[in-house]
Amino acid sequence: MAYSTVGVIFSNVHDENIPELSRHRTMASIPFGGRYRLIDFPLSNMVNSGITTVGIVTKNNYQSLIDHLGSGKDWDLARKDGGIILLPPYSDETDAPYTSRLEALKGITGFLNHRKEDYVVISDCDGVARIDIADIVRSHVANQADITMVYTQTDEVESSYYITLDPDETGRIQGVQINPKLSGKANMYINVMVLNREFLIDLIGNAVTRGLTSFGKDILAKSTDTLRIYGYKFDGYYAGIDSLENYFRHSMELLKKDVRSELFANRDIYTKVRDSAPSKYIDGAVVKDSLISDGCLIEGTVENSILFRGVKVGKGSVVKNSIIMQDTVIESGVELNCVITDKNVVIRDRRHLSGCEELPYFVSKGRMI
């Protein structure tokens, strides 16, 4: 990256959107696509743009996130200076975890003050996309912007909390709306922004002294006249993971070749490497239009589904339109349709479970049915 930039990733901000999957983990460590976690996408985007220091803002349930990230070597971030730095949920002044993004940013001002980079990229973990962060920073510098917000144009927004932007012909944002009523296309902010590091530190300090509580409502929405806020339009594939329904829908989109090609063609979305044996298909097994990870054992039928590592599908079982997470055991004669199982689930012989695309049937971690 031509410009020195440090990354900040919020791992917990959107946990409440998918309580089913974030009950035992952060939003950042929700499994996706057979072998990835959601944090792999923003983290890989930063690494691919030359960022070598990334602060991960944590809050709770982050043991699985720590296990996944390890030393950072799988992202080439195992470094003596920089690399992955876990930032605790507490500020220097209180023992209480943060309750808003603004409080969290105040809590990491020590980290920001100790860095020397000129720019900060802030990203959440609720979006799946391959984004050129370096190009966003170049646009930010060219516009002499205070803040650059990345957005995508969409016909509908399904999230319970969202921000839309009104850019003029130069890209400068004239309005920031929180949860507006929509009709037609909207420019939806995808929770990625670039700021000057020293400007961000001053912005946080000023907000705290004024008693502000919301970064979106009190700062972004009320500062378009006084700050140079610019938009950066992202035209590639973007999946917003803001509900269990959308998690299911966007996961199923990975079965489309064009979506997989855009996200993974250059193999530059990195994740924790596991040395698993190849999957084994017993005589009589049938697999169609599915993603099968390493270490699976398949004796039955799998159609239009995603199987994570170590899944076992018993003889005579039929798995359709489903997402089966790591080390799940499906015994003989089982029928599944539109089902999501979390890790380490056991589904006993001859069980029939079915949901629908709008309401997939979810089985929680470690459960036996």
C-alpha positions in Angstrom: 0.0 0.0 0.0 1.4 3.3 -1.0 0.0 5.0 2.1 0.7 3.7 5.6 -2.5 2.4 7.1 -3.5 0.5 10.2 -6.6 -1.7 10.3 -9.3 -1.9 13.0 -11.9 -4.7 13.0 -14.9 -4.8 15.2 -15.6 -8.5 16.1 -18.8 -8.2 18.2 -20.8 -5.2 17.0 -23.5 -7.2 15.2 -23.8 -10.2 17.4 -27.5 -9.5 18.2 -28.4 -9.9 14.5 -27.8 -13.7 14.5 -28.2 -14.8 18.2 -28.5 -18.4 17.0 -24.9 -18.5 15.7 -23.3 -15.9 18.1 -24.5 -17.4 21.3 -21.2 -19.1 21.9 -18.9 -17.0 19.6 -18.4 -13.6 18.2 -19.9 -12.4 14.9 -16.3 -12.5 13.6 -15.9 -16.2 14.2 -19.2 -17.4 12.7 -18.4 -20.2 10.2 -19.1 -19.5 6.5 -18.6 -21.2 3.2 -17.4 -24.6 4.5 -14.0 -23.5 5.8 -14.0 -19.8 6.5 -15.0 -17.5 9.4 -16.6 -14.1 8.7 -13.5 -12.3 10.0 -11.4 -13.9 7.2 -12.9 -11.5 4.6 -12.1 -8.1 6.1 -8.8 -9.4 7.5 -7.8 -10.8 4.1 -8.9 -7.6 2.4 -6.6 -5.6 4.6 -3.6 -8.0 4.2 -4.0 -8.0 0.4 -3.8 -4.2 0.5 -0.5 -4.2 2.4 -1.7 -3.6 5.9 0.5 -5.3 8.4 -1.1 -4.2 11.7 -4.7 -5.0 12.5 -6.3 -4.3 15.9 -9.3 -6.7 16.7 -11.8 -5.0 19.0 -13.3 -7.8 21.2 -16.1 -7.8 23.7 -17.3 -11.2 24.8 -17.4 -14.9 23.7 -14.1 -14.4 21.8 -12.3 -17.7 22.8 -13.2 -19.3 19.4 -11.9 -16.1 17.7 -8.6 -16.4 19.5 -8.3 -20.0 18.6 -9.0 -19.2 14.9 -6.6 -16.3 14.6 -3.7 -17.9 16.6 -0.5 -16.1 16.0 -1.8 -14.7 12.7 0.6 -16.7 10.6 -2.1 -17.9 8.2 -2.6 -14.2 7.2 1.2 -13.4 7.2 0.6 -11.4 10.4 2.9 -13.2 12.8 5.2 -10.3 13.3 7.3 -8.8 16.0 6.1 -5.3 15.2 2.4 -5.1 14.5 0.5 -8.1 13.2 -2.8 -9.0 14.9 -3.4 -7.2 18.2 -6.4 -8.2 20.3 -7.9 -5.1 21.9 -9.9 -5.7 25.1 -13.4 -4.4 25.6 -12.4 -2.1 28.4 -11.1 1.5 28.4 -8.4 2.8 30.6 -11.0 4.5 32.8 -13.6 1.8 33.5 -14.0 -1.9 34.0 -17.3 -2.1 32.2 -17.4 -3.3 28.6 -18.3 -0.8 25.9 -22.0 -0.4 24.9 -21.6 1.5 21.6 -19.1 1.9 18.8 -18.1 5.3 20.1 -17.3 3.9 23.5 -15.3 1.1 21.9 -13.3 3.7 19.8 -12.6 5.7 23.0 -11.4 2.5 24.6 -8.8 1.9 21.8 -7.4 5.5 21.6 -4.3 4.2 23.4 -3.7 1.8 20.5 -4.3 4.5 18.0 -2.0 6.9 19.7 0.8 4.4 19.7 0.6 3.8 16.0 2.5 5.8 13.4 0.4 5.1 10.3 -1.3 8.0 8.6 -4.6 6.3 8.0 -7.0 4.0 9.7 -9.4 1.5 8.0 -12.3 0.4 10.2 -14.4 -2.6 9.2 -17.1 -4.8 10.8 -17.5 -8.5 10.3 -21.1 -8.6 9.0 -20.1 -8.4 5.3 -18.7 -10.9 2.8 -16.8 -9.3 -0.1 -13.4 -9.0 -1.7 -12.6 -5.3 -1.5 -9.5 -3.4 -2.6 -8.8 -1.4 0.5 -5.7 0.2 -1.1 -8.0 1.8 -3.8 -10.3 3.2 -1.1 -7.4 4.8 0.7 -6.1 6.3 -2.6 -9.6 7.7 -3.2 -9.7 9.1 0.3 -6.4 10.9 -0.2 -7.3 12.2 -3.6 -10.5 13.7 -2.2 -8.7 15.2 0.8 -11.5 13.6 2.8 -11.9 13.5 6.5 -14.0 10.3 6.3 -14.6 7.9 3.4 -17.5 5.5 3.7 -17.9 2.5 1.5 -21.3 1.8 0.1 -23.1 -0.5 -2.3 -26.2 0.2 -4.3 -29.1 -2.1 -3.5 -32.8 -2.5 -4.3 -33.7 -3.5 -0.7 -32.3 -3.4 2.8 -33.4 -6.1 5.2 -31.3 -5.3 8.2 -32.9 -3.9 11.3 -30.3 -1.2 11.5 -28.7 0.3 8.4 -27.3 3.6 7.1 -27.8 5.0 3.7 -25.8 7.7 2.0 -26.6 10.6 -0.4 -23.5 11.4 -2.5 -23.4 14.2 -5.0 -21.8 14.1 -8.4 -18.3 14.5 -6.9 -18.8 11.7 -4.4 -19.1 14.0 -1.4 -21.8 12.8 1.0 -24.7 15.3 1.4 -26.8 13.3 3.8 -26.5 10.3 6.1 -29.7 8.6 7.0 -30.2 6.1 9.8 -33.0 3.5 9.1 -34.9 5.6 6.5 -38.0 4.4 4.8 -36.9 3.2 1.3 -38.4 3.2 -2.1 -36.3 2.1 -5.0 -32.5 1.9 -5.0 -30.5 2.9 -2.0 -26.8 3.5 -1.3 -26.3 1.3 1.7 -23.2 1.8 3.8 -21.4 -1.5 4.3 -19.5 -0.8 7.5 -16.1 -0.1 6.0 -14.6 3.4 6.4 -11.2 5.2 6.1 -10.1 8.1 8.3 -6.9 10.0 9.0 -5.6 8.5 12.2 -4.9 11.8 14.0 -8.3 13.1 12.8 -10.0 10.0 14.3 -8.3 10.5 17.6 -9.4 14.2 17.7 -12.9 13.2 16.6 -13.3 10.7 19.4 -11.9 13.1 22.0 -14.2 15.9 20.9 -17.3 13.5 20.9 -16.5 12.4 24.4 -16.2 15.9 25.8 -19.5 16.8 24.2 -21.2 13.8 25.8 -22.1 12.2 22.4 -23.1 8.5 22.5 -23.6 7.3 19.0 -21.0 7.4 16.2 -23.6 7.0 13.5 -26.4 9.3 14.8 -24.4 11.9 16.6 -21.3 12.2 14.4 -21.8 10.9 10.9 -25.5 12.0 10.4 -24.9 15.5 11.8 -21.5 16.3 10.3 -22.0 16.3 6.5 -21.9 20.1 6.4 -18.8 20.5 8.6 -16.7 17.4 7.7 -15.5 16.3 4.3 -17.3 12.9 4.1 -17.0 11.1 0.8 -18.5 7.9 -0.5 -16.7 5.1 -2.3 -19.0 2.9 -4.4 -18.3 -0.8 -4.3 -19.7 -2.5 -7.4 -18.6 -6.1 -6.6 -20.4 -9.0 -4.9 -21.4 -8.1 -1.3 -23.3 -10.3 1.1 -24.7 -8.6 4.2 -25.0 -11.2 7.0 -27.6 -9.6 9.2 -30.1 -12.4 10.0 -30.2 -16.2 10.0 -32.3 -16.0 6.9 -29.6 -13.9 5.1 -26.9 -16.1 6.4 -28.6 -19.1 4.8 -29.4 -17.2 1.6 -25.9 -15.9 1.0 -24.3 -19.2 1.9 -26.4 -20.9 -0.7 -25.2 -18.2 -3.2 -21.7 -19.8 -2.9 -23.0 -22.7 -4.9 -23.1 -20.4 -7.9 -19.9 -20.5 -9.9 -19.8 -16.8 -10.6 -20.1 -15.9 -6.9 -17.3 -18.4 -5.9 -15.1 -17.0 -8.7 -15.5 -13.4 -7.6 -14.7 -14.2 -4.0 -12.1 -17.0 -4.2 -10.7 -17.2 -7.8 -7.4 -15.7 -6.8 -7.2 -17.6 -3.5 -6.6 -14.4 -1.6 -9.2 -15.0 1.1 -7.1 -16.6 3.8 -8.2 -18.7 6.8 -6.7 -21.0 9.4 -5.1 -24.0 7.7 -6.0 -27.5 9.0 -4.3 -30.6 7.9 -7.4 -32.8 7.3 -7.6 -36.0 5.3 -9.5 -35.8 2.0 -13.2 -36.5 2.1 -14.3 -40.1 1.5 -17.2 -41.2 -0.6 -18.5 -44.7 0.0 -20.1 -46.8 -2.8 -23.6 -45.6 -3.4 -23.0 -42.0 -2.2 -24.5 -39.3 -4.3 -23.3 -35.7 -4.2 -24.7 -32.9 -6.5 -24.2 -29.2 -6.6 -22.6 -29.0 -3.2 -19.5 -27.7 -1.4 -17.8 -30.5 0.5 -14.9 -29.7 2.9 -12.0 -32.0 3.9 -12.4 -34.9 6.2 -16.1 -35.7 5.4 -17.4 -39.3 5.2 -20.4 -39.6 2.9 -22.5 -42.7 2.5 -25.8 -41.1 1.6 -27.0 -38.3 -0.7 -26.0 -34.6 -0.5 -27.6 -32.1 -2.8 -27.4 -28.3 -3.0 -25.7 -28.2 0.4 -22.5 -27.0 2.2 -20.7 -29.4 4.4 -17.9 -28.2 6.7 -14.9 -30.3 7.8 -15.4 -33.7 9.4 -19.2 -34.1 8.6 -20.5 -37.7 8.4 -23.6 -38.5 6.4 -24.9 -42.0 7.0 -26.2 -44.7 4.7 -29.6 -43.9 3.2 -29.6 -40.3 4.5 -30.6 -37.4 2.3 -29.3 -33.9 2.9 -30.8 -31.2 0.7 -30.5 -27.3 0.7 -28.7 -27.4 4.0 -25.6 -26.1 5.8 -23.9 -28.7 8.0 -21.1 -27.4 10.2 -18.0 -29.0 11.5 -18.0 -32.5 13.0 -21.7 -33.0 12.7 -22.8 -36.7 12.5 -25.9 -37.5 10.5 -26.8 -41.2 11.1 -28.7 -43.5 8.8 -32.0 -42.9 7.1 -32.1 -39.2 8.0 -33.8 -36.6 5.8 -32.8 -32.9 6.0 -34.1 -30.0 4.0 -33.3 -26.3 4.6 -31.5 -27.1 7.8 -28.5 -25.4 9.5 -26.6 -27.4 12.1 -24.0 -25.7 14.3 -20.8 -27.7 15.2 -20.8 -31.1 16.8 -24.4 -31.9 16.3 -25.7 -35.5 16.2 -28.9 -36.4 14.3 -30.0 -39.9 15.1 -31.3 -42.5 12.8 -34.5 -41.8 10.7 -35.0 -38.3 11.9 -36.8 -35.9 9.4 -36.1 -32.2 9.8 -37.3 -29.5 7.4 -37.4 -25.7 7.3 -37.7 -23.3 4.4 -35.5 -20.7 2.8 -37.2 -17.9 4.8 -37.0 -19.8 8.0 -34.3 -22.5 8.0 -34.5 -25.1 10.7 -31.6 -24.4 13.1 -29.9 -27.0 15.4 -27.7 -25.5 18.1 -24.1 -26.4 18.9 -23.5 -29.9 20.4 -27.2 -30.9 20.4 -28.4 -34.4 19.8 -31.7 -35.0 18.0 
